[in-house]
Amino acid sequence: MTDKTELSIKGESIQSLYGSYIKETFFVNRRYQRKLVWTVEEKRSFVDSIINGYPVPLILLAEVTTEKGRKLEIIDGMQRMNALMSFIDQEFDIDGSYFNLDTMADTKFLKDAGRIAQKGTSLDRETCAEIARYQIPLSVFQESGDSHIDEVFRRLNSGGRHLSKQELRQAGAISKFASIVRKLASNVRGDSSASDILDLNSMKNIRACSH
């Protein structure tokens, strides 16, 4: 029997997640994570589920130690996390109304500092407060090397429904040649990045420059 992965399963408020987001705590590994693909309507549907208090799928993270300290790698749930953060960042509205930046201390600070501008009509404060308090289910495990994370990712996507078999093979390939192939493929698709490791905050730039 091999040692089992130690999992921590908990709920964390969207307000807390946003605080970690602006501190660039979350990152993705583009060796197996694709670009952002959700449409605005898909993002709106996810936020609407939260507004109505419906349960949402668990987000899987790996806790890693880097030169910059503790970071959380998003293994499953990148699209959902981006939907939440981009809604708060005023990138899209719900029924013509945007998240009220005065609701949370972090967003009010960013607004007052001129780093985010409040757009259009704001959602009522009560609704935004409910969004901020909503508990997102998280599962966090301690990473024990790239191969361990690769195996977790492959098992999550082993049905091949979300990723092609070729993409799954690439997720587990860590040789220099495999890295070159991945980068060439990204250049062809128009979604290349200078590094495989990117903060979640930077993923929108990949989306914006892709074809």
C-alpha positions in Angstrom: 0.0 0.0 0.0 1.3 3.5 -0.9 0.8 6.4 1.4 -2.5 8.2 0.8 -2.6 11.8 -0.2 -3.4 14.0 2.8 -6.5 16.0 1.9 -7.9 19.1 3.6 -11.6 19.7 2.6 -13.2 22.9 3.7 -15.4 25.8 2.6 -13.8 29.2 2.0 -15.7 32.4 1.4 -15.5 34.2 -1.9 -14.3 37.2 0.0 -11.3 35.2 1.3 -10.6 33.7 -2.1 -10.5 37.1 -3.7 -8.0 38.3 -1.0 -5.7 35.4 -1.9 -6.3 36.1 -5.6 -5.1 39.7 -5.5 -2.0 38.5 -3.5 -1.3 36.2 -6.5 -1.6 33.1 -4.3 -3.2 31.0 -7.1 -1.3 29.7 -10.1 -1.8 27.4 -13.0 0.6 25.1 -14.8 0.1 25.5 -18.6 1.8 22.2 -19.2 -1.7 20.7 -18.8 -4.0 23.6 -18.2 -5.6 25.1 -21.3 -6.5 28.8 -21.8 -9.7 30.2 -20.4 -12.6 28.9 -22.5 -15.8 29.7 -20.7 -18.1 32.2 -22.4 -19.6 35.2 -20.6 -22.9 33.3 -20.5 -21.3 30.3 -18.8 -19.7 32.6 -16.3 -23.0 34.4 -15.6 -24.7 31.0 -15.1 -22.1 30.0 -12.5 -22.4 33.3 -10.6 -26.2 33.1 -10.8 -26.0 29.7 -9.1 -24.1 31.3 -6.2 -26.5 34.2 -6.0 -29.4 31.7 -5.7 -27.5 29.7 -3.1 -27.1 26.5 -5.1 -24.3 24.2 -4.4 -21.3 24.3 -6.8 -18.6 21.8 -7.6 -15.5 21.4 -5.5 -12.3 23.2 -6.5 -9.1 21.1 -6.2 -5.9 22.8 -5.2 -2.4 21.6 -4.5 -0.4 23.4 -1.8 3.2 24.0 -3.0 6.2 25.8 -1.5 8.0 28.2 -3.8 10.7 30.8 -3.5 7.9 33.3 -2.9 6.3 31.2 -0.1 3.2 29.2 0.0 1.2 29.0 -3.3 -1.9 27.1 -4.4 -1.9 25.4 -7.8 -5.3 25.0 -9.3 -5.7 21.4 -10.4 -9.4 21.5 -11.1 -11.7 24.5 -11.2 -9.7 27.2 -13.1 -12.7 28.2 -15.2 -14.9 28.6 -12.1 -12.3 30.5 -10.2 -11.8 32.9 -13.1 -15.6 33.4 -13.4 -15.7 34.5 -9.8 -12.7 36.8 -9.9 -13.5 38.4 -13.2 -17.1 39.1 -12.1 -15.8 40.9 -9.0 -13.2 42.7 -11.2 -16.1 44.2 -13.3 -15.4 42.2 -16.4 -19.0 41.3 -16.9 -22.5 42.0 -15.4 -25.5 40.0 -14.2 -28.7 41.3 -15.7 -27.1 44.7 -16.4 -25.6 45.1 -12.9 -22.0 44.8 -11.7 -20.6 43.7 -8.4 -20.6 46.5 -5.9 -17.0 47.3 -5.1 -17.9 48.9 -1.8 -19.0 45.5 -0.5 -15.6 44.0 0.4 -12.6 45.7 2.1 -10.2 44.5 -0.6 -12.4 45.8 -3.6 -13.1 49.1 -1.8 -9.4 49.6 -1.3 -8.6 48.8 -5.0 -11.4 51.2 -6.1 -10.2 54.0 -3.8 -6.6 53.4 -5.1 -7.8 53.7 -8.7 -6.9 50.2 -9.6 -10.5 49.1 -10.3 -13.3 51.3 -11.5 -16.9 50.7 -10.6 -18.9 50.0 -13.8 -22.5 50.9 -14.6 -25.3 50.0 -12.3 -24.2 48.2 -9.1 -25.9 45.1 -7.7 -27.6 45.9 -4.3 -25.2 45.6 -1.4 -27.2 42.8 0.3 -26.9 40.5 -2.8 -23.2 41.3 -3.1 -22.6 40.6 0.6 -24.3 37.2 0.1 -21.9 36.5 -2.8 -18.9 37.5 -0.7 -20.0 35.2 2.2 -20.8 32.2 0.0 -18.6 29.3 0.9 -16.8 27.6 -2.1 -15.9 24.0 -1.4 -12.2 23.4 -1.6 -10.1 20.3 -1.4 -6.4 21.0 -0.8 -3.6 18.4 -0.8 0.1 18.6 -0.1 2.0 18.2 -3.4 4.9 15.7 -3.4 6.4 16.4 -6.8 5.3 17.2 -10.3 4.7 13.5 -11.1 2.2 13.3 -8.2 0.2 16.4 -9.5 0.3 15.0 -13.0 -1.2 11.7 -11.9 -4.0 13.5 -10.0 -4.8 15.6 -13.0 -4.8 12.6 -15.4 -7.1 10.7 -13.1 -9.5 13.6 -12.9 -9.6 13.8 -16.7 -9.2 10.1 -17.5 -12.7 9.9 -19.1 -11.4 12.1 -21.9 -14.5 14.2 -21.9 -12.9 17.5 -21.1 -9.4 16.8 -22.6 -8.4 14.8 -25.6 -6.2 11.8 -25.2 -3.3 13.7 -26.7 -3.7 16.5 -24.1 -3.7 13.9 -21.3 -0.5 12.4 -22.7 1.1 15.8 -22.8 0.1 16.5 -19.2 2.3 13.6 -18.1 5.2 14.4 -20.5 7.9 16.4 -18.8 10.9 15.8 -21.1 12.7 18.7 -22.8 11.4 17.5 -26.2 7.8 17.3 -24.9 8.1 20.9 -23.6 9.2 22.1 -27.0 6.3 20.4 -28.7 3.8 21.9 -26.2 5.3 25.4 -26.8 5.2 25.0 -30.6 1.5 23.9 -30.4 0.7 26.9 -28.2 2.3 29.2 -30.7 0.2 27.7 -33.5 -3.0 28.0 -31.5 -2.1 31.6 -30.5 -2.2 31.0 -26.8 1.5 30.7 -25.9 3.1 32.1 -22.7 6.6 32.9 -21.8 6.4 30.4 -18.9 4.5 27.3 -18.1 3.7 28.6 -14.6 1.3 31.6 -14.5 -0.6 33.3 -11.8 -4.4 32.9 -12.3 -4.4 36.7 -12.6 -2.4 36.5 -15.8 -4.5 33.8 -17.6 -6.9 36.5 -19.0 -4.0 37.8 -21.0 -3.6 34.4 -22.7 -7.3 34.5 -23.5 -7.1 38.1 -24.8 -4.2 37.5 -27.2 -5.4 34.1 -28.6 -7.0 33.7 -31.9 
